[in-house]
């Protein structure tokens, strides 16, 4: 991979910076509205509504957004996406300052998220036409890395603003600044529209990937565990706000510390994740999932902000490590010809889990209490992970044939089993977040699917 030459490709760097800055702004906006909803209503239900509706559009509209990015100029799609979100960020910030109804602010935030769904497909689809074949792996790493880093940096930056005493509206202002900077980075770049026939192929590829996942139990198991990791991560996004504001009574400063600690743990995970993912030992995946859930239990019992911050730091660390191990395992049992398609299915599952669990977090906290609900969610996650350790023992290497058997029907033209030496290559394709990648590159790019706290 040649990062130097890739970063010298002006059009690619403009698309990369434009989308990256816009992602940071989008996540700041979602979390700022959630925190404002809690301050205005005192109800965790409104926090869940704000955050889950901020993620739900990525589940519902990502496929359509990809079609849009194929049909029209990708730079124009990204520019309009960012520009319209800038207008909404200004409107939402004004609404926060003027005391607009919380439902109206949440709906505007959901609309902003919907307008953001074409961003990554536009960047991903434009990458192969902007860089050389030699630079494509490096460009893929940068594109996916910026995407996931934005999901972590958005809440982390908002946390830092709260720590220095800025009001919640400051997050909206910072979001608008990010969108404006994204537009300036994109400049007047004008890429040609893709051929219309690419749209039909992309739809067929996604449908084919669903068939692959349903036919291979190893892929299903690893994808299910990765989705479980994302589900608890989604719960954490809302739980951090509720724990800081209500359970610890630490106010916005407490929320800021917890979000910053989570982001720090997520980035620290990149030190150990490649080594653990390279061991090919399934027990490390179970162990890291249990440790993530275990630190969630510690957070539910924490009585001081310092203990809570430590628990959140390690939770952020282990959720990312677990995802990296699971993603690497999926890649190893997926034929190269289908890897990007399968990871497209995984991305949809991961973000759906995040959206659902951010919605459940507020409701469960209202019904059971913040601490009890978090304890139950974390304990249930650990239990499911431990049970899966028993279920997965019977999965042998022969299940690769289950995938290979459907290859001819998916139009790949590969009817023979894939040699073991080719089960873990870099796949020079960018289809959707996250792309298929090696353990080392995934560690550099993940956040956590996510949310960083606020896959995907």
One Martini backbone bead per residue (centre of mass of N, CA, C, O) as a GRO file, in nm:
protein
  456
    1UNK     BB    1   0.097   0.035   0.022
    2UNK     BB    2   0.052   0.393  -0.088
    3UNK     BB    3   0.003   0.672   0.090
    4UNK     BB    4   0.153   0.902  -0.047
    5UNK     BB    5   0.018   0.887  -0.331
    6UNK     BB    6  -0.273   0.900  -0.231
    7UNK     BB    7  -0.240   1.190  -0.085
    8UNK     BB    8  -0.176   1.319  -0.386
    9UNK     BB    9  -0.479   1.279  -0.453
   10UNK     BB   10  -0.685   1.530  -0.466
   11UNK     BB   11  -0.982   1.423  -0.510
   12UNK     BB   12  -0.971   1.211  -0.284
   13UNK     BB   13  -0.903   1.400  -0.046
   14UNK     BB   14  -1.159   1.570  -0.072
   15UNK     BB   15  -1.363   1.346  -0.022
   16UNK     BB   16  -1.247   1.253   0.249
   17UNK     BB   17  -1.271   1.521   0.407
   18UNK     BB   18  -1.566   1.577   0.359
   19UNK     BB   19  -1.678   1.319   0.494
   20UNK     BB   20  -1.531   1.326   0.766
   21UNK     BB   21  -1.635   1.602   0.871
   22UNK     BB   22  -1.938   1.531   0.842
   23UNK     BB   23  -1.940   1.295   1.043
   24UNK     BB   24  -1.862   1.454   1.292
   25UNK     BB   25  -2.102   1.649   1.276
   26UNK     BB   26  -2.333   1.441   1.290
   27UNK     BB   27  -2.263   1.316   1.572
   28UNK     BB   28  -2.280   1.573   1.732
   29UNK     BB   29  -2.576   1.637   1.670
   30UNK     BB   30  -2.709   1.387   1.787
   31UNK     BB   31  -2.596   1.414   2.081
   32UNK     BB   32  -2.690   1.702   2.143
   33UNK     BB   33  -2.995   1.643   2.123
   34UNK     BB   34  -3.002   1.424   2.340
   35UNK     BB   35  -2.901   1.603   2.576
   36UNK     BB   36  -3.119   1.820   2.550
   37UNK     BB   37  -3.359   1.631   2.600
   38UNK     BB   38  -3.279   1.559   2.889
   39UNK     BB   39  -3.269   1.849   3.008
   40UNK     BB   40  -3.575   1.920   2.927
   41UNK     BB   41  -3.724   1.632   3.044
   42UNK     BB   42  -3.573   1.386   3.211
   43UNK     BB   43  -3.585   1.168   2.970
   44UNK     BB   44  -3.469   0.871   2.827
   45UNK     BB   45  -3.663   0.846   2.583
   46UNK     BB   46  -3.559   1.098   2.426
   47UNK     BB   47  -3.275   1.004   2.389
   48UNK     BB   48  -3.340   0.750   2.227
   49UNK     BB   49  -3.490   0.890   2.000
   50UNK     BB   50  -3.261   1.069   1.899
   51UNK     BB   51  -3.045   0.844   1.845
   52UNK     BB   52  -3.203   0.628   1.682
   53UNK     BB   53  -3.300   0.831   1.456
   54UNK     BB   54  -2.997   0.890   1.376
   55UNK     BB   55  -2.956   0.576   1.268
   56UNK     BB   56  -3.196   0.453   1.105
   57UNK     BB   57  -3.142   0.566   0.813
   58UNK     BB   58  -2.896   0.369   0.760
   59UNK     BB   59  -3.087   0.122   0.736
   60UNK     BB   60  -3.316   0.224   0.530
   61UNK     BB   61  -3.118   0.413   0.303
   62UNK     BB   62  -2.843   0.298   0.198
   63UNK     BB   63  -2.924   0.163  -0.067
   64UNK     BB   64  -3.050   0.416  -0.201
   65UNK     BB   65  -2.796   0.589  -0.168
   66UNK     BB   66  -2.622   0.416  -0.358
   67UNK     BB   67  -2.790   0.467  -0.609
   68UNK     BB   68  -2.748   0.773  -0.613
   69UNK     BB   69  -2.431   0.757  -0.636
   70UNK     BB   70  -2.449   0.611  -0.921
   71UNK     BB   71  -2.640   0.806  -1.093
   72UNK     BB   72  -2.462   1.037  -0.989
   73UNK     BB   73  -2.256   1.260  -0.896
   74UNK     BB   74  -2.059   1.210  -0.624
   75UNK     BB   75  -1.979   1.501  -0.557
   76UNK     BB   76  -2.266   1.618  -0.569
   77UNK     BB   77  -2.395   1.442  -0.354
   78UNK     BB   78  -2.204   1.527  -0.123
   79UNK     BB   79  -2.256   1.832  -0.139
   80UNK     BB   80  -2.561   1.826  -0.085
   81UNK     BB   81  -2.550   1.676   0.180
   82UNK     BB   82  -2.381   1.887   0.335
   83UNK     BB   83  -2.541   2.147   0.280
   84UNK     BB   84  -2.813   2.057   0.408
   85UNK     BB   85  -2.687   1.996   0.691
   86UNK     BB   86  -2.599   2.279   0.753
   87UNK     BB   87  -2.878   2.403   0.763
   88UNK     BB   88  -2.986   2.213   0.989
   89UNK     BB   89  -2.776   2.282   1.207
   90UNK     BB   90  -2.860   2.575   1.235
   91UNK     BB   91  -3.158   2.521   1.304
   92UNK     BB   92  -3.112   2.343   1.554
   93UNK     BB   93  -2.948   2.544   1.719
   94UNK     BB   94  -3.169   2.755   1.725
   95UNK     BB   95  -3.380   2.569   1.863
   96UNK     BB   96  -3.226   2.532   2.126
   97UNK     BB   97  -3.212   2.840   2.201
   98UNK     BB   98  -3.544   2.881   2.156
   99UNK     BB   99  -3.716   2.621   2.247
  100UNK     BB  100  -3.797   2.394   2.086
  101UNK     BB  101  -3.946   2.122   2.032
  102UNK     BB  102  -3.826   1.812   2.067
  103UNK     BB  103  -3.959   1.661   1.826
  104UNK     BB  104  -3.857   1.862   1.613
  105UNK     BB  105  -3.553   1.818   1.659
  106UNK     BB  106  -3.552   1.512   1.602
  107UNK     BB  107  -3.660   1.523   1.311
  108UNK     BB  108  -3.429   1.699   1.201
  109UNK     BB  109  -3.207   1.493   1.270
  110UNK     BB  110  -3.319   1.262   1.095
  111UNK     BB  111  -3.298   1.421   0.832
  112UNK     BB  112  -2.994   1.460   0.844
  113UNK     BB  113  -2.925   1.157   0.839
  114UNK     BB  114  -3.057   1.098   0.567
  115UNK     BB  115  -2.870   1.300   0.408
  116UNK     BB  116  -2.603   1.123   0.497
  117UNK     BB  117  -2.619   0.837   0.349
  118UNK     BB  118  -2.451   0.908   0.072
  119UNK     BB  119  -2.158   0.957   0.163
  120UNK     BB  120  -2.011   0.680   0.165
  121UNK     BB  121  -2.096   0.569  -0.114
  122UNK     BB  122  -1.960   0.800  -0.268
  123UNK     BB  123  -1.672   0.749  -0.173
  124UNK     BB  124  -1.649   0.445  -0.238
  125UNK     BB  125  -1.722   0.466  -0.549
  126UNK     BB  126  -1.491   0.685  -0.619
  127UNK     BB  127  -1.216   0.560  -0.550
  128UNK     BB  128  -1.145   0.378  -0.808
  129UNK     BB  129  -1.153   0.651  -1.002
  130UNK     BB  130  -0.909   0.818  -0.836
  131UNK     BB  131  -0.722   0.568  -0.823
  132UNK     BB  132  -0.501   0.339  -0.842
  133UNK     BB  133  -0.452   0.009  -0.817
  134UNK     BB  134  -0.209   0.035  -0.621
  135UNK     BB  135  -0.376   0.249  -0.420
  136UNK     BB  136  -0.643   0.111  -0.325
  137UNK     BB  137  -0.584  -0.011  -0.044
  138UNK     BB  138  -0.508   0.258   0.090
  139UNK     BB  139  -0.775   0.401   0.028
  140UNK     BB  140  -0.955   0.206   0.185
  141UNK     BB  141  -0.833   0.254   0.460
  142UNK     BB  142  -0.892   0.557   0.473
  143UNK     BB  143  -1.198   0.554   0.427
  144UNK     BB  144  -1.276   0.365   0.665
  145UNK     BB  145  -1.121   0.515   0.886
  146UNK     BB  146  -1.272   0.784   0.868
  147UNK     BB  147  -1.552   0.681   0.920
  148UNK     BB  148  -1.500   0.554   1.208
  149UNK     BB  149  -1.363   0.799   1.339
  150UNK     BB  150  -1.612   0.985   1.322
  151UNK     BB  151  -1.792   0.812   1.521
  152UNK     BB  152  -1.594   0.887   1.760
  153UNK     BB  153  -1.520   1.197   1.743
  154UNK     BB  154  -1.790   1.331   1.780
  155UNK     BB  155  -1.852   1.259   2.082
  156UNK     BB  156  -1.570   1.339   2.187
  157UNK     BB  157  -1.587   1.642   2.114
  158UNK     BB  158  -1.839   1.700   2.277
  159UNK     BB  159  -1.718   1.622   2.548
  160UNK     BB  160  -1.500   1.844   2.550
  161UNK     BB  161  -1.695   2.084   2.541
  162UNK     BB  162  -1.834   2.015   2.812
  163UNK     BB  163  -1.576   2.026   2.990
  164UNK     BB  164  -1.530   2.350   2.921
  165UNK     BB  165  -1.849   2.466   2.943
  166UNK     BB  166  -2.018   2.419   2.711
  167UNK     BB  167  -2.294   2.421   2.560
  168UNK     BB  168  -2.497   2.229   2.373
  169UNK     BB  169  -2.503   2.435   2.136
  170UNK     BB  170  -2.199   2.401   2.074
  171UNK     BB  171  -2.238   2.137   1.915
  172UNK     BB  172  -2.396   2.266   1.683
  173UNK     BB  173  -2.179   2.465   1.597
  174UNK     BB  174  -1.958   2.254   1.544
  175UNK     BB  175  -2.118   2.108   1.328
  176UNK     BB  176  -2.139   2.343   1.127
  177UNK     BB  177  -1.832   2.377   1.094
  178UNK     BB  178  -1.783   2.098   0.973
  179UNK     BB  179  -1.962   2.133   0.722
  180UNK     BB  180  -1.814   2.378   0.611
  181UNK     BB  181  -1.534   2.243   0.590
  182UNK     BB  182  -1.630   2.021   0.394
  183UNK     BB  183  -1.702   2.209   0.160
  184UNK     BB  184  -1.419   2.333   0.129
  185UNK     BB  185  -1.272   2.066   0.072
  186UNK     BB  186  -1.435   1.991  -0.187
  187UNK     BB  187  -1.519   2.219  -0.353
  188UNK     BB  188  -1.525   2.190  -0.726
  189UNK     BB  189  -1.569   1.906  -0.752
  190UNK     BB  190  -1.623   1.702  -1.066
  191UNK     BB  191  -1.788   1.413  -1.123
  192UNK     BB  192  -1.891   1.164  -1.297
  193UNK     BB  193  -2.130   0.965  -1.377
  194UNK     BB  194  -2.247   0.667  -1.360
  195UNK     BB  195  -2.355   0.391  -1.480
  196UNK     BB  196  -2.675   0.268  -1.467
  197UNK     BB  197  -2.606  -0.048  -1.446
  198UNK     BB  198  -2.481  -0.044  -1.155
  199UNK     BB  199  -2.742  -0.050  -0.992
  200UNK     BB  200  -2.842  -0.338  -1.049
  201UNK     BB  201  -2.589  -0.484  -0.948
  202UNK     BB  202  -2.598  -0.389  -0.651
  203UNK     BB  203  -2.864  -0.529  -0.580
  204UNK     BB  204  -2.784  -0.821  -0.651
  205UNK     BB  205  -2.543  -0.840  -0.457
  206UNK     BB  206  -2.702  -0.810  -0.194
  207UNK     BB  207  -2.887  -1.056  -0.232
  208UNK     BB  208  -2.657  -1.265  -0.256
  209UNK     BB  209  -2.537  -1.221   0.029
  210UNK     BB  210  -2.777  -1.331   0.188
  211UNK     BB  211  -2.746  -1.622   0.088
  212UNK     BB  212  -2.467  -1.674   0.204
  213UNK     BB  213  -2.530  -1.629   0.506
  214UNK     BB  214  -2.763  -1.852   0.526
  215UNK     BB  215  -2.550  -2.102   0.431
  216UNK     BB  216  -2.335  -2.010   0.662
  217UNK     BB  217  -2.268  -2.076   0.992
  218UNK     BB  218  -2.006  -1.923   1.045
  219UNK     BB  219  -2.093  -1.650   0.947
  220UNK     BB  220  -2.337  -1.628   1.128
  221UNK     BB  221  -2.190  -1.638   1.399
  222UNK     BB  222  -1.991  -1.402   1.368
  223UNK     BB  223  -2.211  -1.194   1.295
  224UNK     BB  224  -2.374  -1.223   1.555
  225UNK     BB  225  -2.146  -1.132   1.750
  226UNK     BB  226  -2.097  -0.858   1.621
  227UNK     BB  227  -2.390  -0.761   1.666
  228UNK     BB  228  -2.385  -0.787   1.971
  229UNK     BB  229  -2.168  -0.576   2.013
  230UNK     BB  230  -2.333  -0.342   1.879
  231UNK     BB  231  -2.573  -0.349   2.070
  232UNK     BB  232  -2.422  -0.268   2.331
  233UNK     BB  233  -2.309  -0.013   2.216
  234UNK     BB  234  -2.580   0.128   2.169
  235UNK     BB  235  -2.658   0.128   2.465
  236UNK     BB  236  -2.416   0.301   2.563
  237UNK     BB  237  -2.478   0.572   2.429
  238UNK     BB  238  -2.716   0.625   2.630
  239UNK     BB  239  -2.601   0.537   2.908
  240UNK     BB  240  -2.386   0.760   2.939
  241UNK     BB  241  -2.590   0.986   2.976
  242UNK     BB  242  -2.757   0.867   3.216
  243UNK     BB  243  -2.529   0.819   3.415
  244UNK     BB  244  -2.412   1.109   3.425
  245UNK     BB  245  -2.688   1.264   3.491
  246UNK     BB  246  -2.841   1.058   3.708
  247UNK     BB  247  -2.671   0.843   3.865
  248UNK     BB  248  -2.419   1.059   3.927
  249UNK     BB  249  -2.483   1.361   3.912
  250UNK     BB  250  -2.268   1.519   3.685
  251UNK     BB  251  -2.371   1.610   3.433
  252UNK     BB  252  -2.217   1.732   3.154
  253UNK     BB  253  -1.935   1.664   3.257
  254UNK     BB  254  -1.983   1.360   3.290
  255UNK     BB  255  -2.053   1.303   2.998
  256UNK     BB  256  -1.784   1.398   2.886
  257UNK     BB  257  -1.600   1.193   3.029
  258UNK     BB  258  -1.733   0.932   2.920
  259UNK     BB  259  -1.696   0.987   2.616
  260UNK     BB  260  -1.388   1.025   2.624
  261UNK     BB  261  -1.323   0.743   2.743
  262UNK     BB  262  -1.444   0.575   2.516
  263UNK     BB  263  -1.267   0.685   2.288
  264UNK     BB  264  -0.995   0.610   2.414
  265UNK     BB  265  -1.044   0.304   2.420
  266UNK     BB  266  -1.090   0.262   2.117
  267UNK     BB  267  -0.802   0.360   2.028
  268UNK     BB  268  -0.634   0.167   2.212
  269UNK     BB  269  -0.718  -0.106   2.076
  270UNK     BB  270  -0.509  -0.088   1.831
  271UNK     BB  271  -0.270  -0.225   1.985
  272UNK     BB  272  -0.411  -0.533   2.034
  273UNK     BB  273  -0.599  -0.637   1.802
  274UNK     BB  274  -0.412  -0.767   1.583
  275UNK     BB  275  -0.300  -0.998   1.758
  276UNK     BB  276  -0.569  -1.134   1.836
  277UNK     BB  277  -0.679  -1.172   1.540
  278UNK     BB  278  -0.421  -1.358   1.449
  279UNK     BB  279  -0.475  -1.630   1.626
  280UNK     BB  280  -0.752  -1.792   1.556
  281UNK     BB  281  -0.910  -1.763   1.838
  282UNK     BB  282  -1.230  -1.782   1.946
  283UNK     BB  283  -1.196  -1.716   2.255
  284UNK     BB  284  -1.128  -1.413   2.220
  285UNK     BB  285  -1.409  -1.322   2.140
  286UNK     BB  286  -1.554  -1.409   2.394
  287UNK     BB  287  -1.375  -1.258   2.597
  288UNK     BB  288  -1.422  -0.965   2.492
  289UNK     BB  289  -1.727  -0.965   2.525
  290UNK     BB  290  -1.729  -1.022   2.829
  291UNK     BB  291  -1.557  -0.775   2.907
  292UNK     BB  292  -1.744  -0.563   2.802
  293UNK     BB  293  -1.983  -0.649   2.980
  294UNK     BB  294  -1.835  -0.634   3.253
  295UNK     BB  295  -1.785  -0.323   3.241
  296UNK     BB  296  -2.088  -0.266   3.240
  297UNK     BB  297  -2.138  -0.366   3.523
  298UNK     BB  298  -1.947  -0.173   3.665
  299UNK     BB  299  -2.097   0.083   3.575
  300UNK     BB  300  -2.369   0.011   3.721
  301UNK     BB  301  -2.201   0.022   4.016
  302UNK     BB  302  -2.100   0.294   4.006
  303UNK     BB  303  -2.038   0.590   4.236
  304UNK     BB  304  -1.812   0.719   4.059
  305UNK     BB  305  -1.663   0.885   3.804
  306UNK     BB  306  -1.387   0.739   3.800
  307UNK     BB  307  -1.493   0.450   3.779
  308UNK     BB  308  -1.668   0.494   3.529
  309UNK     BB  309  -1.437   0.581   3.337
  310UNK     BB  310  -1.281   0.317   3.351
  311UNK     BB  311  -1.507   0.133   3.248
  312UNK     BB  312  -1.546   0.282   2.975
  313UNK     BB  313  -1.266   0.245   2.863
  314UNK     BB  314  -1.275  -0.073   2.854
  315UNK     BB  315  -1.528  -0.095   2.688
  316UNK     BB  316  -1.414   0.051   2.436
  317UNK     BB  317  -1.186  -0.148   2.389
  318UNK     BB  318  -1.347  -0.432   2.370
  319UNK     BB  319  -1.551  -0.366   2.143
  320UNK     BB  320  -1.337  -0.335   1.919
  321UNK     BB  321  -1.188  -0.601   1.944
  322UNK     BB  322  -1.432  -0.782   1.890
  323UNK     BB  323  -1.491  -0.678   1.605
  324UNK     BB  324  -1.220  -0.744   1.474
  325UNK     BB  325  -1.228  -1.048   1.519
  326UNK     BB  326  -1.496  -1.101   1.372
  327UNK     BB  327  -1.425  -0.979   1.097
  328UNK     BB  328  -1.180  -1.161   1.043
  329UNK     BB  329  -1.338  -1.427   1.053
  330UNK     BB  330  -1.527  -1.370   0.819
  331UNK     BB  331  -1.305  -1.336   0.606
  332UNK     BB  332  -1.177  -1.629   0.631
  333UNK     BB  333  -1.478  -1.768   0.538
  334UNK     BB  334  -1.470  -1.580   0.281
  335UNK     BB  335  -1.477  -1.541  -0.028
  336UNK     BB  336  -1.338  -1.304  -0.219
  337UNK     BB  337  -1.585  -1.260  -0.426
  338UNK     BB  338  -1.788  -1.198  -0.148
  339UNK     BB  339  -1.688  -1.003   0.076
  340UNK     BB  340  -1.826  -0.726   0.027
  341UNK     BB  341  -2.118  -0.829   0.043
  342UNK     BB  342  -2.113  -0.945   0.328
  343UNK     BB  343  -2.029  -0.669   0.462
  344UNK     BB  344  -2.290  -0.528   0.388
  345UNK     BB  345  -2.471  -0.699   0.568
  346UNK     BB  346  -2.325  -0.642   0.832
  347UNK     BB  347  -2.373  -0.337   0.842
  348UNK     BB  348  -2.679  -0.350   0.863
  349UNK     BB  349  -2.693  -0.517   1.124
  350UNK     BB  350  -2.527  -0.330   1.308
  351UNK     BB  351  -2.699  -0.068   1.282
  352UNK     BB  352  -2.962  -0.193   1.368
  353UNK     BB  353  -2.871  -0.267   1.654
  354UNK     BB  354  -2.811   0.019   1.742
  355UNK     BB  355  -3.090   0.143   1.697
  356UNK     BB  356  -3.252  -0.045   1.885
  357UNK     BB  357  -3.078  -0.004   2.155
  358UNK     BB  358  -3.115   0.299   2.179
  359UNK     BB  359  -3.424   0.270   2.215
  360UNK     BB  360  -3.426   0.074   2.470
  361UNK     BB  361  -3.265   0.222   2.689
  362UNK     BB  362  -3.472   0.435   2.783
  363UNK     BB  363  -3.709   0.247   2.847
  364UNK     BB  364  -3.564   0.062   3.055
  365UNK     BB  365  -3.477   0.293   3.244
  366UNK     BB  366  -3.767   0.379   3.316
  367UNK     BB  367  -3.862   0.094   3.426
  368UNK     BB  368  -3.580   0.000   3.605
  369UNK     BB  369  -3.346   0.175   3.572
  370UNK     BB  370  -3.033   0.251   3.491
  371UNK     BB  371  -2.868   0.031   3.640
  372UNK     BB  372  -3.045  -0.223   3.595
  373UNK     BB  373  -3.054  -0.213   3.286
  374UNK     BB  374  -2.748  -0.227   3.236
  375UNK     BB  375  -2.696  -0.488   3.385
  376UNK     BB  376  -2.885  -0.664   3.208
  377UNK     BB  377  -2.753  -0.610   2.930
  378UNK     BB  378  -2.468  -0.709   3.004
  379UNK     BB  379  -2.541  -0.994   3.111
  380UNK     BB  380  -2.681  -1.094   2.852
  381UNK     BB  381  -2.436  -1.072   2.669
  382UNK     BB  382  -2.253  -1.268   2.822
  383UNK     BB  383  -2.440  -1.516   2.801
  384UNK     BB  384  -2.452  -1.538   2.492
  385UNK     BB  385  -2.147  -1.569   2.450
  386UNK     BB  386  -2.113  -1.833   2.618
  387UNK     BB  387  -2.313  -2.008   2.461
  388UNK     BB  388  -2.167  -1.982   2.182
  389UNK     BB  389  -1.914  -2.147   2.263
  390UNK     BB  390  -2.073  -2.418   2.242
  391UNK     BB  391  -2.207  -2.406   1.959
  392UNK     BB  392  -1.929  -2.361   1.781
  393UNK     BB  393  -1.769  -2.637   1.805
  394UNK     BB  394  -1.909  -2.779   1.534
  395UNK     BB  395  -1.736  -2.592   1.345
  396UNK     BB  396  -1.609  -2.660   1.047
  397UNK     BB  397  -1.420  -2.615   0.756
  398UNK     BB  398  -1.639  -2.740   0.551
  399UNK     BB  399  -1.834  -2.481   0.529
  400UNK     BB  400  -1.715  -2.349   0.277
  401UNK     BB  401  -1.893  -2.509   0.071
  402UNK     BB  402  -2.158  -2.351   0.117
  403UNK     BB  403  -2.054  -2.107  -0.042
  404UNK     BB  404  -1.938  -2.224  -0.304
  405UNK     BB  405  -2.214  -2.347  -0.406
  406UNK     BB  406  -2.333  -2.038  -0.476
  407UNK     BB  407  -2.151  -1.894  -0.684
  408UNK     BB  408  -2.278  -1.946  -0.965
  409UNK     BB  409  -2.558  -1.801  -0.885
  410UNK     BB  410  -2.389  -1.512  -0.841
  411UNK     BB  411  -2.177  -1.469  -1.087
  412UNK     BB  412  -1.858  -1.561  -1.036
  413UNK     BB  413  -1.745  -1.842  -1.161
  414UNK     BB  414  -1.700  -2.016  -0.879
  415UNK     BB  415  -1.690  -2.375  -0.805
  416UNK     BB  416  -1.438  -2.384  -0.630
  417UNK     BB  417  -1.258  -2.408  -0.381
  418UNK     BB  418  -1.085  -2.203  -0.171
  419UNK     BB  419  -0.791  -2.150  -0.090
  420UNK     BB  420  -0.647  -2.093   0.211
  421UNK     BB  421  -0.448  -1.863   0.103
  422UNK     BB  422  -0.736  -1.687   0.011
  423UNK     BB  423  -0.907  -1.613   0.290
  424UNK     BB  424  -0.697  -1.340   0.373
  425UNK     BB  425  -0.726  -1.092   0.191
  426UNK     BB  426  -0.707  -0.816   0.026
  427UNK     BB  427  -0.990  -0.622  -0.076
  428UNK     BB  428  -1.012  -0.416  -0.370
  429UNK     BB  429  -1.298  -0.305  -0.227
  430UNK     BB  430  -1.573  -0.062  -0.227
  431UNK     BB  431  -1.907  -0.063  -0.087
  432UNK     BB  432  -1.925  -0.066   0.244
  433UNK     BB  433  -1.974  -0.021   0.566
  434UNK     BB  434  -1.741  -0.229   0.617
  435UNK     BB  435  -1.475  -0.335   0.478
  436UNK     BB  436  -1.269  -0.567   0.372
  437UNK     BB  437  -1.015  -0.677   0.612
  438UNK     BB  438  -0.757  -0.674   0.795
  439UNK     BB  439  -0.660  -0.667   1.111
  440UNK     BB  440  -0.473  -0.419   1.096
  441UNK     BB  441  -0.662  -0.228   0.934
  442UNK     BB  442  -0.910  -0.248   1.119
  443UNK     BB  443  -0.777  -0.126   1.370
  444UNK     BB  444  -0.733   0.159   1.232
  445UNK     BB  445  -1.059   0.202   1.153
  446UNK     BB  446  -1.217   0.159   1.392
  447UNK     BB  447  -1.381   0.194   1.654
  448UNK     BB  448  -1.690   0.075   1.691
  449UNK     BB  449  -1.959   0.037   1.453
  450UNK     BB  450  -1.935   0.296   1.537
  451UNK     BB  451  -2.055   0.476   1.772
  452UNK     BB  452  -1.930   0.481   1.924
  453UNK     BB  453  -2.015   0.531   2.035
  454UNK     BB  454  -2.132   0.645   1.775
  455UNK     BB  455  -2.130   0.060   1.410
  456UNK     BB  456  -2.099   0.113   1.267
   0.00000   0.00000   0.00000
